[in-house]
Amino acid sequence: MLVTAEILKKALVDSGIVETEDFDKVASDAESSEVPLEELIIERKLIPDAYLGQLVAEEIDQPFVNLDSVDIPDHALRIIPERVAKKKKVIAFGLDGGTGVKLAMRNPLDLEFIRNVEKKVGVKAVPYYVTESDISNGFDAYTKDLESAIKSLLAGSPTVKVKKKDKEDGAEDGKVVRIVELIMNYAFQNDASDVHVEPREESIVVRYRIDGILHDVASLPRKYQESLVTRIKILSKMRTDEHFAAQDGKFQETIEGDRIDVRVSIIPIVSGEKIVMRLLAEKGKSFDLAEVGLDGNDLKKLRRHAKKSFGMILSTGPTGSGKTTTLYATLRELNTRDVNVATIEDPIEYAIDGVNQIQVNPKTGLTFASGLRSIVRQDPDIIMVGEIRDPDTASIAVNAAMTGHLVLSTLHTNDAATALPRFREMGVEPFLIASTINVIIAQRLVRKICQRCIVSGVIGVDVLKENFGAELIEKHLAATGMKKKSVNTYHGKGCDQCNHSGFQGRLGIFEVLEMDDDIRDLVMKNANSKEMSQRAIENGMTTMLDDGIDKVLQGITTIDEVLRVTGAV
């Protein structure tokens, strides 16, 4: 239900609160500017937001709630997942066994949604009308800090029932079970890739890695250390009586309807056992080459070589630079019913329909090399090897690429050109490198400026030259036709949506090196990576720094961010 102009007019004009001509003027301005009428009424200060809400609620014969004056309990809020709440514009702001669950809704007449909530919680749902600005502010409750939620729990929030199995397995109590659930829920909602649980002398510190940066998010009393570790070991099927050896495990968690694979690593440190959990979820994951940051000539190069029926495509960069995501995006474009696609990975980060994915398992002898040998006998057209890390895997991958297979893989090198001598170091002959590798992609991930709080500023060209080098900046300005002494750049000033960081999400900056005749000659001559990189640049390759500057000038990221990930400081 949209709050129509007719409803607003009845509530304001017919009641004599606003003059007809004043209302008509605002309505006309709202239509021409495409700004919601309700928003413009508040902006023009015709009436306070809460008062407007009360009048509209009376007009549609529904109760009204002002969320600003309500302390929303966490156990009520979590009834409706954040993404559903934002999509349907509804917040559960109260829960009582006698009166039911209270729903603040933009559309309190959505009976189907109300019935679904009642079915979920098993009690009556009571809808309340809420204003647009009030519910937008109310969504901030979802990003309430984890520490506050844990403190509320430990102080005596509603009891969480422990499953019978958890009791039998020896999990501490309902509070510990709930603490782990809160840690995982908040990690998921804040798009954390990793969760660190670190024991300190007096406390336990929980840290999230969000957009590549670690953030301290909560501190727990030290007395919960042992039971917290035990709970996670039980979930991960680890030995609970082993405290002095490293252990690895995994478990699955369902949060807001999404299945999450959690990889767990526990190691003993001086102050106890440290836990690191990696979250692998398809939520919000993009497998589109353009959306991961590839564009222009770089995107055309990769797509051209991906159409070939043989050879090798390499994605290079340090851990956490998005290499696997780039390969998944490439596979997504190549994965059709007329080809057989197989992968060997450690771990399998995301399941892809129609692709035969194999998980490395050293305990059974299934390594990258042995798995790759088996895949070659499975009549594949396209093979993805999660990582080439040893001479045996490199040799098999090169032979597969020579014998009519398109091979995609990753390598840990700092730039594209360094991948070529790295193959030599692994014992691959130069003529095989020159004849099998089609293209090498090097990449880093930069944080994107939050689009909700983005602001522009002016920076002098001399500052850009100081950071990136005069030659590089002059080349970019010449390409864009700019002859100014200053240019517009952008940054995020920080808001609730981005946790006041000014950034939200990440994308890649790339360099794409094609194996042309000049590069092949240099490979055959055992040239070093610097020579090959320079020749590739002369032949038109844009470096990661080039791509980063482009994305700065487009308002996608910041100068500091590009300098941070490229190490160009």
KAZI-V781142 format. One record per residue. RES is the residue in one small letter. PHI is phi in whole degrees, 0 to 359 (NA if undefined). PSI is psi in radians with two decimals (* if undefined). BURIAL is b if it has 16 or more other C-alpha atoms within 10 Angstrom, else e. Layout:
res phi psi burial
RES PHI PSI BURIAL
RES PHI PSI BURIAL
This chain:
res phi psi burial
m NA 2.04 e
l 275 2.48 e
v 283 1.74 b
t 285 2.89 e
a 298 -0.58 e
e 295 -0.77 e
i 296 -0.77 e
l 296 -0.68 b
k 294 -0.74 b
k 299 -0.75 e
a 293 -0.61 b
l 259 -0.81 b
v 279 -0.85 b
d 297 -0.48 e
s 276 -0.11 e
g 82 0.19 e
i 281 -0.63 e
v 235 2.44 e
e 290 2.61 e
t 302 -0.81 e
e 295 -0.60 e
d 294 -0.75 e
f 294 -0.80 b
d 299 -0.66 e
k 296 -0.80 e
v 294 -0.69 b
a 297 -0.70 b
s 294 -0.75 e
d 295 -0.65 e
a 295 -0.71 b
e 293 -0.75 e
s 287 -0.56 e
s 267 -0.09 e
e 59 0.50 e
v 265 2.36 e
p 306 2.38 b
l 301 -0.74 b
e 301 -0.75 b
e 296 -0.71 e
l 288 -0.57 b
i 299 -0.74 b
i 289 -0.74 e
e 299 -0.68 e
r 278 0.01 e
k 60 0.64 e
l 290 -0.50 b
i 195 2.52 e
p 297 2.63 e
d 302 -0.85 b
a 296 -0.67 b
y 294 -0.72 e
l 300 -0.77 b
g 301 -0.74 b
q 298 -0.75 b
l 293 -0.73 b
v 294 -0.71 b
a 300 -0.72 b
e 295 -0.67 e
e 296 -0.65 e
i 262 0.12 e
d 60 0.88 e
q 227 2.65 b
p 292 2.74 b
f 242 2.55 b
v 227 2.43 b
n 252 1.82 b
l 295 -0.38 b
d 301 -0.49 e
s 260 0.17 e
v 245 2.32 e
d 269 1.80 e
i 281 2.05 b
p 288 2.51 b
d 298 -0.67 b
h 294 -0.45 b
a 280 -0.79 b
l 305 -0.72 b
r 286 -0.07 b
i 299 -0.66 b
i 248 2.05 b
p 304 2.60 b
e 304 -0.80 b
r 295 -0.64 e
v 293 -0.74 e
a 301 -0.78 b
k 289 -0.60 e
k 291 -0.76 e
k 269 -0.14 e
k 56 1.07 b
v 214 2.51 b
i 226 2.29 b
a 277 1.99 b
f 247 0.04 b
g 195 2.58 b
l 214 2.16 b
d 218 2.35 e
g 302 -0.52 e
g 275 -0.80 e
t 265 -0.25 e
g 96 -2.86 b
v 262 2.35 b
k 261 2.25 b
l 244 2.12 b
a 273 2.07 b
m 228 2.47 b
r 287 -0.50 b
n 235 1.45 b
p 289 0.01 b
l 260 0.15 e
d 280 1.45 e
l 294 -0.58 e
e 296 -0.78 e
f 294 -0.73 e
i 300 -0.75 b
r 296 -0.67 e
n 297 -0.70 e
v 294 -0.75 b
e 299 -0.69 b
k 295 -0.63 e
k 290 -0.81 e
v 266 -0.28 e
g 78 0.25 e
v 225 2.97 b
k 294 2.50 b
a 250 2.24 b
v 249 2.03 b
p 276 2.52 b
y 231 2.51 b
y 280 2.44 b
v 223 2.57 b
t 283 2.82 b
e 299 -0.86 b
s 292 -0.59 e
d 292 -0.74 b
i 287 -0.55 b
s 298 -0.74 b
n 292 -0.57 e
g 295 -0.49 b
f 297 -0.35 b
d 299 -0.37 e
a 298 -0.50 b
y 293 -0.49 b
t 261 0.29 e
k 305 2.44 e
d 296 2.58 e
l 301 -0.69 b
e 301 -0.71 b
s 297 -0.71 e
a 295 -0.72 b
i 292 -0.73 b
k 299 -0.70 b
s 297 -0.71 e
l 296 -0.84 b
l 292 -0.44 b
a 280 -0.15 e
g 119 0.66 e
s 290 3.02 e
p 311 2.40 e
t 296 2.45 e
v 257 2.17 e
k 289 2.39 e
v 267 2.30 b
k 296 2.62 e
k 303 -0.71 e
k 298 -0.71 e
d 298 -0.68 b
k 295 -0.75 e
e 296 -0.63 e
d 284 -0.22 e
g 93 0.36 e
a 296 2.55 b
e 308 -1.24 b
d 194 -3.07 b
g 300 -0.56 e
k 293 -0.73 b
v 293 -0.74 b
v 303 -0.80 b
r 291 -0.63 b
i 300 -0.79 b
v 298 -0.75 e
e 299 -0.75 e
l 297 -0.78 b
i 302 -0.78 b
m 289 -0.72 b
n 298 -0.83 b
y 294 -0.61 b
a 298 -0.79 b
f 297 -0.80 b
q 292 -0.46 b
n 262 0.22 b
d 57 0.68 b
a 284 2.44 b
s 269 -0.49 b
d 219 2.60 b
v 239 2.20 b
h 252 2.26 b
v 242 1.85 b
e 246 2.12 b
p 284 2.31 b
r 243 3.08 b
e 299 -0.69 e
e 246 -0.12 e
s 203 3.11 e
i 242 2.22 b
v 254 2.27 b
v 256 2.27 b
r 230 2.45 b
y 248 2.44 b
r 264 1.94 b
i 240 2.17 b
d 52 0.67 b
g 86 -0.08 b
i 244 2.35 e
l 279 2.37 e
h 232 2.32 e
d 288 2.20 e
v 241 -0.35 b
a 197 2.74 b
s 228 2.28 b
l 245 2.72 b
p 300 2.44 e
r 301 -0.49 e
k 297 -0.29 e
y 270 0.00 b
q 303 -0.93 b
e 296 -0.78 e
s 290 -0.55 b
l 293 -0.79 b
v 297 -0.75 b
t 299 -0.76 b
r 300 -0.79 b
i 289 -0.57 b
k 295 -0.70 b
i 298 -0.81 b
l 301 -0.67 b
s 270 0.03 b
k 59 0.77 e
m 259 2.95 b
r 285 2.14 e
t 277 -0.26 e
d 264 0.05 e
e 257 2.06 e
h 239 -0.03 e
f 236 0.28 e
a 227 2.63 e
a 290 2.46 e
q 226 2.56 b
d 237 2.53 b
g 199 -3.00 b
k 201 2.75 b
f 207 2.93 b
q 246 2.50 e
e 227 2.46 b
t 251 2.05 e
i 233 2.19 b
e 52 0.64 b
g 84 -0.07 e
d 258 2.35 e
r 275 2.27 e
i 241 2.25 b
d 269 2.22 b
v 245 2.06 b
r 266 2.23 b
v 243 2.34 b
s 233 2.23 b
i 236 2.22 b
i 230 2.56 e
p 280 2.27 e
i 237 3.12 e
v 304 -0.70 e
s 265 0.14 e
g 141 -2.67 b
e 253 2.17 b
k 265 2.41 b
i 247 2.32 b
v 234 2.19 b
m 241 2.22 b
r 259 2.25 b
l 264 2.15 b
l 244 1.79 b
a 225 2.60 b
e 276 -0.05 e
k 301 2.15 e
g 68 0.14 e
k 277 2.22 e
s 259 2.31 e
f 242 0.75 b
d 246 2.22 b
l 301 -0.67 b
a 292 -0.65 e
e 285 -0.40 e
v 282 -0.14 b
g 123 -0.14 b
l 283 2.33 b
d 207 3.09 b
g 57 -2.42 e
n 295 -0.59 e
d 298 -0.74 b
l 294 -0.72 e
k 297 -0.72 e
k 300 -0.87 b
l 297 -0.78 b
r 295 -0.62 e
r 297 -0.79 e
h 284 -0.47 b
a 291 -0.35 b
k 280 -0.20 e
k 288 2.65 e
s 269 -0.05 e
f 208 2.98 b
g 102 -3.04 b
m 229 2.39 b
i 247 2.13 b
l 248 2.41 b
s 244 2.17 b
t 237 2.77 b
g 151 2.97 b
p 287 3.02 b
t 302 2.36 e
g 81 0.31 e
s 264 0.06 b
g 90 0.27 b
k 301 -0.84 b
t 295 -0.66 b
t 298 -0.71 b
t 298 -0.72 b
l 292 -0.68 b
y 299 -0.72 b
a 296 -0.65 b
t 293 -0.76 b
l 298 -0.64 b
r 300 -0.67 b
e 286 -0.49 e
l 271 -0.32 b
n 282 1.62 b
t 238 2.93 e
r 290 -0.23 e
d 266 0.14 e
v 230 2.69 e
n 256 2.02 b
v 248 2.27 b
a 227 2.55 b
t 228 2.68 b
i 233 2.05 b
e 224 2.77 b
d 208 1.69 e
p 270 3.02 e
i 283 1.89 b
e 281 -0.67 b
y 216 2.36 b
a 282 2.35 e
i 241 2.13 e
d 301 2.34 e
g 87 -0.05 e
v 250 2.33 b
n 275 1.80 e
q 254 2.28 b
i 244 2.31 b
q 267 2.22 b
v 300 2.41 b
n 215 1.55 e
p 302 -0.49 e
k 297 -0.51 e
t 256 0.15 e
g 83 0.15 e
l 271 1.61 b
t 258 3.09 b
f 302 -0.76 b
a 293 -0.86 b
s 292 -0.66 b
g 296 -0.67 b
l 293 -0.67 b
r 300 -0.72 e
s 291 -0.69 e
i 300 -0.71 b
v 300 -0.49 b
r 273 0.07 e
q 260 0.32 e
d 56 0.94 e
p 274 2.66 b
d 263 -0.70 b
i 232 2.33 b
i 235 2.34 b
m 244 2.20 b
v 253 2.10 b
g 308 -0.70 b
e 199 2.39 b
i 263 1.92 b
r 235 -0.03 e
d 211 2.81 e
p 303 -0.67 b
d 297 -0.84 e
t 295 -0.70 b
a 299 -0.77 b
s 296 -0.79 b
i 293 -0.71 b
a 296 -0.75 b
v 296 -0.75 b
n 296 -0.66 b
a 296 -0.71 b
a 294 -0.48 b
m 281 -0.40 b
t 253 0.62 e
g 91 0.41 e
h 238 2.51 b
l 269 2.08 b
v 248 2.25 b
l 246 2.39 b
s 202 3.02 b
t 241 2.77 b
l 212 2.51 b
h 268 1.65 b
t 220 2.83 b
n 281 -0.49 e
d 214 3.09 b
a 293 -0.79 b
a 296 -0.58 b
t 295 -0.33 b
a 296 -0.52 b
l 289 -0.92 b
p 295 -0.44 b
r 297 -0.66 e
f 295 -0.67 b
r 299 -0.71 b
e 296 -0.47 e
m 271 0.21 b
g 88 0.16 e
v 277 2.26 b
e 295 2.49 e
p 306 -0.69 b
f 293 -0.52 e
l 288 -0.68 b
i 299 -0.82 b
a 295 -0.55 b
s 265 -0.20 e
t 249 -0.62 b
i 283 2.17 b
n 269 -0.81 b
v 205 2.56 b
i 235 2.24 b
i 251 2.21 b
a 248 2.53 b
q 206 2.81 b
r 222 2.83 b
l 253 2.23 b
v 249 2.59 b
r 284 2.42 b
k 272 2.49 b
i 296 2.34 b
c 297 2.16 b
q 284 -0.24 b
r 281 -0.55 b
c 238 0.37 b
i 293 2.38 b
v 226 2.67 b
s 259 2.78 e
g 209 3.01 e
v 245 2.35 e
i 230 2.48 e
g 288 2.50 e
v 300 -0.56 b
d 296 -0.55 e
v 291 -0.71 e
l 299 -0.74 b
k 296 -0.65 e
e 296 -0.63 e
n 277 -0.70 e
f 248 -0.17 b
g 100 2.39 e
a 298 -0.73 e
e 297 -0.76 e
l 295 -0.77 e
i 292 -0.73 b
e 298 -0.63 b
k 297 -0.76 e
h 292 -0.73 e
l 293 -0.65 e
a 294 -0.69 e
a 295 -0.52 e
t 264 -0.02 e
g 76 0.24 e
m 277 2.35 e
k 229 0.52 e
k 271 2.85 e
k 271 -0.16 e
s 214 2.73 e
v 226 2.80 e
n 278 2.30 e
t 234 3.01 b
y 224 2.74 b
h 204 2.89 b
g 262 2.30 b
k 277 -0.18 b
g 99 2.32 b
c 206 3.09 e
d 297 -0.59 e
q 295 -0.59 b
c 253 0.32 b
n 55 0.58 e
h 62 0.45 e
s 267 -0.37 e
g 85 -0.05 b
f 231 2.60 b
q 209 2.03 b
g 85 2.94 b
r 222 2.79 b
l 211 2.95 b
g 270 2.66 b
i 246 2.44 b
f 228 2.76 b
e 226 2.41 b
v 237 1.97 b
l 259 2.07 b
e 271 2.49 b
m 276 1.47 b
d 267 -3.10 e
d 299 -0.67 e
d 296 -0.76 e
i 292 -0.67 b
r 300 -0.75 b
d 299 -0.72 b
l 292 -0.63 b
v 297 -0.76 b
m 295 -0.46 e
k 269 0.11 e
n 58 0.66 e
a 294 2.74 e
n 277 2.98 e
s 294 -0.58 b
k 296 -0.74 e
e 296 -0.74 e
m 291 -0.66 b
s 295 -0.75 b
q 297 -0.72 e
r 294 -0.70 b
a 297 -0.68 b
i 295 -0.73 e
e 299 -0.54 e
n 271 0.13 e
g 112 0.04 e
m 288 2.30 b
t 267 2.36 b
t 279 2.98 b
m 299 -0.62 b
l 295 -0.71 b
d 304 -0.88 b
d 297 -0.66 b
g 297 -0.75 b
i 298 -0.74 b
d 303 -0.76 b
k 287 -0.46 b
v 293 -0.83 b
l 291 -0.42 b
q 277 -0.12 e
g 81 0.37 b
i 272 -0.67 b
t 218 -3.02 b
t 245 2.85 b
i 301 -0.84 b
d 301 -0.64 e
e 292 -0.74 b
v 295 -0.74 b
l 296 -0.64 b
r 296 -0.82 e
v 277 -0.42 b
t 270 -0.22 b
g 68 0.48 e
a 273 0.12 e
v 283 * e
